[in-house]
């Protein structure tokens, strides 16, 4: 008889003769075993390619926020009011992220990770392209702002489900869990690459067009290119197969009755809050230092830092892109928690220093060095983060729990921090936003520290059973013993216990 565990491995057990009491092999007939698709390069690239294009679409708004403020908001406002309003619309998309996370998380846990990824990709392509067609404030007045907000909300719904769906799709497809840190880092690295591409496009556009041309029509070009992301969705839909999550008829029936959203806010409530705390640090650091910072150096500082967008994009590449996967691989060796706590502590101390250096010297090279080191610090925290989140939940409610926690943090911190940073710049001081980020870092470290880490605590997260604290080897031994004996239990009970033992100890 073949017994298939949830990580895609199978083992041969010896058959036992049929006795009067019945045996597992003779009367327990599980569903045909379903194996995970092999972890091919094309499967991994399919899960990652949409990240680059989708996050380009989402981030391009931030890089053109100063232009958008002149196109869609009333002119001649005092101070930086129009820019703050533009950042508020940028943050408004984050209000829709929890909705997208809940929707895509439910689809992913119930119908498959690939299905959730497909839907989210198409949901991004449409509003981004439409945004490039919107009329300006001078044409239709306040309705321009309304349409801008609506399209941005649709973008937020998309990206709220896409990132976590991509993370689970890619990482779960790798049977060797000793490499989950590396593959998990690929997910956020490619998302950062999409943001980086948006920054590069922003710099090229500003070099090729005057500000008057950008305000008049050229700002539409990067948004109209948003339809390209749809090709990644089409490839996933037609050329990649879904990974089945459940193996036997009994486990499929149990999963059908389980509501992953309810599990996320009840059974996994503590872990979901920990994910939200950790994501608060990541989103605060990233959106301040690699989205808002370009506008800070270019539009807020007087005199501005020369070639601010190029400096910002270069620092993202060297500090985040080059170190993110390195830190993910390192976490496979030294552990997620030590790496994340060290990165959080370094980011907490250095966050205001980075802003002070840029404000004090206004030098492109020093600004590049300051941002690069900040990128290294947050990469130490963010590199292991994907694997850390995935390992904290069982499969049956994993995507919903991760999406709810992560996107709540994105809504409360990621979406508001550019506006908060601009407001603090105007009212408190030119480098005061760094202290706001330090507070986010403290919150993130508390989330890492509070997450249940022991095997006993991990077992308490299981929605199916509470099994005494035993090692993985013990659980596998018990499974083999159960297969070799008919036992006094009914056949259906034996079959369910086999599945539960495999599910809890292999997947959690």
Secondary structure, DSSP 8 states (H G I E B T S, - for coil): -EEE-TTS-EEE-------TT--HHHH-------------HHHHHHHHHHHHHHHHHHHHHHHTHHHHHHHHS-SS-STTHHHHHHHHHHHHHHHHHHHHHHHHHHHHHHH-HHHHHHHHHHHHHHHHHHHTT---HHHHTHHHHHHHHHHHHHHHHHHHHHHHHHHHHHHHT-S-GGGHHHHHHHHHHHHHHHHHHHHHHHHHHHHHS-HHHIIIIITHHHHHGGGGHHHHHHHHHHH--------SHHHHHHHHH--HHHHHHTTTHHHHHHHHHHHHHHHHHHHIIIIIHHHIIIIISSS--TTHHHHHHHHHIIIIIHHHHHHHHHHHHH-HHHHHHHHHHHHHHHHHHHHHHHHHH--HHHHHHHHHHHHHHHHHHHTTHHHHHHTTS-GGGHHHHHHHHHHHHIIIIIHHHHHHHHHHHHHT-TTTHHHHHHHHHHHHHHHHHHS--SHHHHHHT-SS-------HHHHHHHHHHHHH---SS-HHHHHHHHHHHHHHHHH-
